[in-house]
Amino acid sequence: MKKYTLIPSFIVLILIISCNNSTSKNPITYDGISKPKAPKAVGPPRVLFVGNNQTEYFVSAPTLFQELCNANNKNVNVQQLITMGVPLDKVYYTNKTEANQNFSNIDKDGNYYDYVILQESPQIALRNIEKYRSNLKLIAEKIHKNSPDAAIYVYQNMTPLPYTDSDYNNYYKELRKNTVLATAFIKNAGVLKIGDAVKDAYSGKNGYNYLKNSTDNLCYGQNTPHFLNDGGFLQAVLLYTTIFETKPIIPKKLILSTGTGDNDNMRKQEVSKAISDPIALEEIAFSNR
């Protein structure tokens, strides 16, 4: 991968403050990016996921998030536009008919969608900041037509390398920087700090150990890592705590993966058996909200 010179943090801050077109008055919380303010919803708020493999593969972020909301009496309507292995513009064009129909819907409170999570492909997020920005803008502009005040969260991708790889931290820093710079150009947008949370988990924060019998519990994939049950759980809890600013009550069972083989699938499983350390992962998620 082509290595980019990391921009000093004070320059990043100046760029963000000068370029961010958000009208939010929320305090700066993440390298100059304010947390987005969701509109006041009449009825259950709608949450839209737009992304690819990191959003849903072995486990499903929309499904797990919906389950957490149901278990905590949070009445939300979760929708998704997911296409495997493609950047955001291709997600839109692959699902164009459905997307345009959804984006044209209106709500009496003035915003059809209340929260939107945009997950770009790691390759674009790492290597092409201009494409990253334009893809986010493409989706955001279409959403804003009938959801002008939607709170948008740009998904900070996890590093597409094993934690033991010597370039892991370089990739992490590059993704973090690019996500902040891309988010700064989107109205009422913040960062969903997936990459930070995953790095904390790999680093052993709150006593979490990602290894079990020398096997990675968070992610699996020879070329591109995909979340396993621990990672998917971390991702869903992070979104919940980011939106609601509180830890969820974890239900006894969640829809999780039975494995990584061709005959495996997602089904209801006991959290205490399918997740290696839910308490530590919940703490990591809450600290990255």
C-alpha positions in Angstrom: 0.0 0.0 0.0 1.2 3.5 -0.8 2.2 5.2 2.4 0.9 8.7 3.0 2.5 11.3 5.3 0.3 11.7 8.3 -1.0 15.2 8.7 -0.2 16.8 12.1 -3.3 16.9 14.3 -3.5 20.7 14.6 -3.6 20.9 10.7 -6.4 18.3 10.7 -8.3 20.3 13.2 -8.0 23.5 11.1 -9.1 21.7 8.0 -12.1 20.2 9.8 -13.2 23.4 11.4 -13.0 25.3 8.1 -14.6 22.6 6.0 -17.3 21.1 8.1 -20.7 22.3 6.9 -22.5 20.9 9.9 -24.8 23.4 11.7 -24.6 21.3 14.9 -23.8 23.1 18.1 -22.6 20.0 19.8 -19.2 20.1 21.5 -16.1 18.9 19.6 -15.5 15.3 20.6 -13.3 13.5 18.1 -10.4 15.2 16.4 -12.5 18.3 15.6 -15.7 16.3 14.6 -18.8 17.0 16.6 -21.2 14.2 17.5 -24.2 14.5 15.2 -27.5 15.6 16.7 -30.4 13.4 15.7 -33.7 15.0 14.8 -36.7 14.7 17.1 -38.7 11.7 15.7 -42.4 11.3 15.7 -42.8 7.6 16.3 -40.0 5.0 16.2 -36.7 6.5 14.8 -35.4 4.9 11.6 -31.8 3.6 11.4 -30.3 2.9 8.0 -27.1 0.9 7.5 -25.4 1.3 4.1 -22.2 -0.8 3.6 -20.6 -4.1 2.7 -18.8 -7.0 4.4 -17.9 -5.3 7.6 -21.5 -4.4 8.2 -22.7 -7.9 7.6 -20.9 -11.2 6.8 -20.5 -13.9 9.5 -22.6 -11.7 11.8 -25.0 -8.8 11.0 -24.6 -5.4 12.6 -28.2 -4.4 11.7 -29.7 -7.6 13.2 -27.6 -7.4 16.4 -28.4 -3.7 16.9 -32.1 -4.4 16.4 -31.9 -7.2 19.0 -30.2 -5.0 21.5 -32.8 -2.3 21.0 -35.7 -4.8 21.4 -34.2 -6.2 24.6 -33.9 -2.7 26.0 -37.4 -1.5 25.0 -36.0 0.9 22.4 -38.5 1.0 19.6 -36.5 1.6 16.4 -37.0 0.7 12.8 -33.8 -0.8 11.3 -33.2 -0.9 7.5 -30.2 -1.7 5.4 -28.6 -1.5 1.9 -25.8 -4.0 1.9 -23.7 -5.4 -1.0 -20.7 -7.5 -0.4 -17.2 -6.5 -1.5 -18.0 -3.1 -3.1 -17.6 0.6 -2.2 -20.5 2.9 -1.3 -21.2 4.1 -4.8 -21.5 0.6 -6.0 -23.8 -0.3 -3.0 -26.1 2.5 -4.2 -26.0 1.6 -7.9 -26.5 -2.1 -7.2 -29.6 -1.3 -5.1 -30.6 1.8 -7.0 -34.3 1.0 -7.4 -34.8 0.1 -3.7 -32.5 2.9 -2.5 -34.3 5.6 -4.5 -37.7 4.4 -3.3 -36.5 4.5 0.3 -34.8 7.9 -0.1 -38.0 9.3 -1.6 -40.1 8.4 1.4 -41.3 11.2 3.6 -42.3 11.4 7.3 -44.5 13.9 9.1 -41.7 14.9 11.4 -39.7 16.1 8.4 -37.0 13.3 8.4 -37.7 9.8 7.1 -34.3 8.6 8.4 -33.1 9.6 11.8 -29.7 7.8 11.9 -27.6 6.6 9.0 -24.4 4.5 9.2 -22.2 4.7 6.1 -19.5 2.0 5.8 -17.0 2.6 3.0 -14.8 -0.3 1.8 -11.4 -0.4 3.5 -9.6 -0.1 0.2 -11.2 3.2 -0.6 -10.9 4.5 2.9 -7.2 3.7 2.9 -6.1 4.7 -0.5 -8.4 7.2 -2.1 -9.5 10.1 0.2 -11.2 12.0 -2.7 -13.2 8.9 -3.6 -14.0 8.4 0.0 -15.4 11.9 0.3 -17.3 11.8 -3.0 -19.0 8.4 -2.1 -20.1 9.7 1.3 -21.4 12.8 -0.4 -23.3 10.8 -3.0 -25.3 8.9 -0.3 -25.6 11.8 2.1 -27.1 14.1 -0.6 -29.7 11.6 -1.5 -30.6 11.0 2.1 -30.8 14.7 2.9 -33.6 15.3 0.3 -36.2 13.8 2.7 -34.1 13.5 5.8 -32.3 16.9 6.0 -31.5 16.6 9.7 -30.5 12.9 9.8 -27.6 12.1 12.1 -24.9 10.4 10.0 -22.2 8.2 11.4 -19.3 7.4 9.2 -17.9 4.0 10.0 -14.2 3.9 10.9 -13.1 0.7 9.3 -10.9 -1.7 11.2 -7.4 -2.4 9.9 -7.5 -5.0 7.2 -4.4 -6.8 8.6 -3.8 -9.2 11.4 -3.0 -7.5 14.7 0.4 -9.2 14.7 1.3 -7.6 11.3 4.1 -5.0 11.7 2.0 -2.5 9.6 -1.2 -2.9 11.7 -0.7 0.5 13.5 0.2 2.3 10.3 -3.0 1.2 8.6 -5.0 2.0 11.7 -3.6 5.6 11.8 -4.2 6.0 8.1 -7.8 4.8 8.3 -8.4 7.0 11.4 -7.0 10.1 9.7 -8.9 9.6 6.5 -12.2 8.9 8.2 -12.0 12.1 10.1 -11.1 14.1 7.0 -13.9 12.5 5.0 -16.5 13.0 7.7 -15.6 16.7 8.0 -17.3 17.4 4.6 -20.7 15.8 5.5 -23.5 17.7 7.2 -24.3 16.6 10.8 -21.9 13.7 10.6 -19.7 12.0 13.2 -17.5 9.0 13.4 -18.6 5.5 14.6 -15.3 4.5 16.1 -15.2 0.8 15.1 -11.4 0.9 14.3 -10.6 2.4 17.7 -12.7 -0.1 19.6 -11.2 -3.1 17.7 -7.7 -1.8 18.4 -8.5 -1.5 22.1 -9.8 -5.0 22.1 -6.7 -6.4 20.4 -4.6 -4.4 22.9 -6.2 -6.1 25.8 -8.2 -3.2 27.2 -10.5 -4.1 30.2 -8.8 -7.5 30.4 -10.1 -8.7 27.1 -8.1 -11.5 25.4 -8.8 -11.9 21.7 -7.0 -15.2 21.5 -8.5 -18.6 22.4 -6.4 -21.7 21.7 -4.2 -19.4 19.5 -7.3 -18.4 17.4 -8.5 -14.9 16.9 -11.9 -14.4 18.4 -12.6 -11.0 16.9 -12.1 -11.5 13.2 -11.5 -14.1 10.6 -10.4 -13.9 6.9 -7.3 -14.8 4.9 -7.3 -11.6 2.8 -10.0 -9.4 4.4 -11.0 -9.7 8.0 -14.7 -10.2 8.8 -16.2 -9.9 12.3 -16.8 -13.1 14.2 -19.2 -13.2 17.2 -16.9 -11.2 19.5 -16.3 -8.5 16.9 -19.9 -8.3 15.8 -21.1 -8.0 19.4 -18.5 -5.2 20.0 -19.7 -3.4 16.9 -23.4 -3.6 17.8 -22.9 -2.5 21.4 -20.7 0.4 20.2 -23.5 1.7 18.0 -26.0 1.3 20.7 -23.9 3.2 23.3 -23.0 5.8 20.7 -26.6 6.6 19.9 -28.2 6.2 23.3 -25.2 7.2 25.5 -25.8 4.3 27.9 -24.8 0.6 28.1 -27.5 -1.8 26.9 -28.8 -4.7 29.0 -27.5 -7.7 27.2 -30.1 -10.4 26.5 -29.4 -14.0 27.2 -29.5 -14.9 23.6 -28.5 -13.1 20.3 -28.4 -14.0 16.7 -24.8 -15.0 16.2 -22.7 -17.1 13.8 -22.3 -20.9 14.3 -18.9 -20.8 12.6 -17.0 -19.8 9.4 -17.8 -22.8 7.2 -20.0 -23.1 4.2 -22.7 -24.9 6.3 -22.6 -22.4 9.1 -25.2 -19.6 9.5 -26.6 -17.1 12.0 -29.0 -18.3 14.7 -30.1 -17.6 18.2 -27.3 -18.6 20.7 -26.5 -18.0 24.3 -24.3 -14.9 24.7 -22.4 -16.5 27.6 -21.3 -19.3 25.4 -20.9 -17.6 22.0 -19.1 -14.5 23.2 -15.8 -15.0 25.0 -16.0 -11.9 27.3 -19.2 -9.8 26.8 -18.5 -7.7 29.9 -15.1 -6.5 28.7 -16.3 -5.9 25.2 -19.2 -3.9 26.5 -16.8 -1.7 28.5 -14.6 -1.2 25.4 -17.6 -0.2 23.4 -18.8 2.2 26.0 -15.4 3.9 26.2 -15.4 4.5 22.5 -18.9 5.9 22.1 
